Amino acid sequence: MVGFKPTEIPPTLGMKFISAGLAACIADAATFPLDTAKVRLQIQGESASAQKNSFSFSKAREEKAKFQYRGIFGTITTIIRQEGPRSLYNGLVPGLQRQMCFASVRIGLYDSVKQVYTGYLGMNIVTRILAGITTGALAVTLAQPTDVVKVRMQAQNNIDPTKPKRYTGAMHAYKTIAQTEGVKGLWKGTFPNIARNAIVNASELVAYDMIKERILRTGLLADMFPCHFLSAFGAGFVTTCVASPVDVVKTRYMNSPPGQYKGAIDVAVKMFREGGPMAFYKGFMPNFVRLGSWNIAMFVCFEQLKRGCVLLFN
C-alpha cells in the first residue's frame, strides 16, 4: 500500500492546521498553470466588451479578442508561446500565501466546527454543510487580499515586453492596489468571494467526507491512497458544478478596474445579458481539470501529512 497507515492517535488541531496549509501549497504549486488558464478563459472578452461601449471595432478584431484562448491546453499553449512559460506562474507567491492562511483555517478547522454543530444538530448532512460554510467564510475573510493579488497577477497579459507590467511582483501588487484603489481595493470582491468559498468549501469538504465515509463503510477500499484519490476526484467534480457561476463572477469583479462594475450583482446581470446562462460556466472544463487535480493532490497530501505529524510527534 502507498503511504502511511491510519494511526490510532488522532491529530491535534495544530497538526491539522499545518498539514492543511502545506497540502494546499503543494496542490497549488502542482496545478497553478491550470488555474491561470481558468482565470484567462473566465475574463476573456471582458476588455473588449468594456471598450465596445466607447469605441467602434471591426468585426474581425472583435472575433480575435473573443477567441484568443481556446480550451485549457490551448490556453496554456498560447500563453507559453506569446508570453513565455513563466507567465503560467504569475501570482504563485500570493497564491501560496493565500493557501497558508486560507486552507489551514477552512480545512484544519472543519472537523472541530463539525463536532460543535453535531452537539446541537446531530451528525447529518446539514451539520457538515454548516461546518463547511462557516470555515470557508471565516478563512476567506482573513485571506481576501492575497486572493485579489493572485487573480490580478494571473490576469495580467505579458505579450508586449515593451510595455511595463501591471505588477512586477506580489509585494508590488499589494502596494500598487493599496495606493491606487485604497486599502479597500485589497478587499475588493469580498462578498462574492465569501459566497464562492463558502459554497466551494461546503461542496468540497462535505463531498469528500461523505464519499470517503461511504467507501469505507461498504468495505470497498481501505483508508489509504486509492480511497483518498477517488473521494477527492468526486469532490472536485461536485465542487466545480456547484461553484463555477460564483467563481466566474468573483474573477471578473476582482480583475475589473475601479468603476466598471457597481458590485457583484452588477457583474452577474451584465454577464447574463452578454452571454446568457452559459456565461456563468465559462472555463468550466479547465476549472474542473484544475479543481479535480487540485483536490486529489491536496486531500492525498493532507491525509499523509496528518499521519506523518502524528508519527513524528508521538
Secondary structure, 3 states (H helix, E strand, C coil): CCCCCCCCCCCCHHHHHHHHHHHHHHHHHHHHHHHHHHHHHHHCCHHHHHHHCCCCCCHHHHHHHHCCCCCHHHHHHHHHHHHCHHHHHCCHHHHHHHHHHHHHHHCCCHHHHHHHHHHHHCCCHHHHHHHHHHHHHHHHHHHHHHHHHHHHHHHCCCCCCCCCCCCCCHHHHHHHHHHHHCHHHHHCCHHHHHHHHHHHHHHHHHHHHHHHHHHHHHCCCCCCHHHHHHHHHHHHHHHHHHHHHHHHHHHHHHHCCCCCCCCHHHHHHHHHHHHCHHHHHCCHHHHHHHHHHHHHHHHHHHHHHHHHHHHHHC
